[in-house]
């Protein structure tokens, strides 16, 4: 079983290597001095509220 897993892993690495090398350098990322700020809108507060509600629900369920 160990032989099969190791040979499968090696085969995966050999097949994935050309795809990794095919990735170009891109555009170099953000340029120095450029504005890269991201505005945080209502989506983050909704996720926070949903997480708090889920946590309270779990707490109430475990106390019963």
HUHU-V636185 format. One line per field, one symbol per residue. psi: psi as a letter, one per 20 degrees, with the letter a starting at -180 (. if undefined). A space follows every 50 residues. Layout:
psi: ???
This chain:
psi: ghggghhgggggghhighhghipribjiaqqpiqpkqppobihhhhhghh ggggghggghhhi.
